[in-house]
Amino acid sequence: MKLSVAPLLCCLIIPAAYADDNGGLKKDTAPPPPHALDDGYRGAEDARIMTVEQAKEMHDGATISLRGNLIEGSGGDKFKFRDKTGTIDTVIPQAVFDGRTVQPDNMISINGSLDKKSNPAVVRVDRIQK
């Protein structure tokens, strides 16, 4: 019995000894200042990012994913969203905010669907990510 427990114990201890501590957040360098960030994603120039200009050209009911700022509230659940290419009206129910506060200088991502039946077109937002 002692002979079978010793190899099992060694198998459990050895992997922990070789574990490398490389994961998580490293605080050895300072983050860039907020005004220096272009769109929140660094090193992803070749990634396809949808803009407000492109979203306005899409068909009714298209799934929209944008990155920018909520700049103004028009009362109730209507807001103006802006990125580098322009602004678009959005409809964001209070439930989507889920108790989070968003300020005009916060870079956020919104996901929703384009409603071109409204004049002007609006994005009906179903998810916000800070």
N, C-alpha and C positions, 0 to 999 in steps of 0.2 A: 504494500500500500504506500509506503514512504517513497518507494522508487518511482511510482507513477505521479505523485504529487509534485516532486521536484522539477521534472521537465515542464509540467503545466505552469508552475510558478515562474520559471525562467521565461517562458513564452509570453507571459503577461507583463513582465518587468522590462524586458529588452526593448520593445517598441517605444516605450515611454522615454527611455534613455536616448534614443536616436531622434526623437521628435524635435523639429526645428521651430523656433519661435519667429516666424515671418509674417503672420497674418495680423489683421486689425489695422487700426489707425496709428500711424507713426507721427509723433509730435516733434520731430527733430528739425523740421523746416516750417517757416511761417506760410500761411496761405496767401495767395495773391489778394490785393485789395479788391473790393467789389466793383469798382469802376474799371478795373483792368480785365474783367471777365467779359468775353464777347457774348456768349450765349449759355454759359453754364457747363458746357462740355468741352474739355480741352483735348486737343490732339485727334479730333474726329472730323477733319475738314472734308473727307470724302463721303461722310454719312449724308444721306438725303434728309434734309430738314424741310418740312412743309412751312410755307410762309402764308401770311394773311392774303397776299396777292394771289398765290396759287389756290388757296382755299376758296376764294370768291369765284374762281373759274370752274370749280368742280360742280357735279350734278347735284340735284336735290336729293337729300338723304345720305350723301356721302359721309363716311367716317372721317372726322377731322381731328388732327393732333397738332397743336401749336405750342410754341414756347415764346413767352414774352411777359408783359405786365398788364394787370388790370389797372386802368388809369382813372376811371370815373364810374360812379354809380348813378344811374338815372332813376332811382327809386324802385322799391320792391326787389325783383330778381333780375333787373336789367342792368348790364354793365358794358363798358367799352373796353375792349382788349386791344393792345398795341404791340407790334413787333417792329423790326427795322423797315418793313415794306408798307406798313399802313395800319389802319384800325378797322375793327369789325365789331358789330354789336353782338352781345352774348346774352343768353338767358341762363342764369345759374340759380337754381333753387337753394334755399338755406340748408337743406339736408345735405347737399353736395359739399358745403364748407365743413360740415362735421365738427363744428365748434372751433375751427382754425380761423385765425385772423390773417388776412392778406393785405399788405400795404402796397401802395403804388410802386415803391422801389424794390419789391420782392419779385425775383424772376420765378415764374411758375410755368407749369405745363398744364394745358387743358385738353381734354378728350371729349368728343361729343359728335353730334351729327349736324350737317348743314341743312338749314331750312330756307330754301330759296322762294317759298311761297310767300313769305313775309317780305315786305318792301321797306327798307333794304333787307338783304339776306342776313340771317342771324345764325349763330352756332348755339345749339341747345346742348349745354355742357352737362355731362354725367359723371365727370371725374376731374379733380384738381390735384396736382402734386406739386408741393413746394420744393 
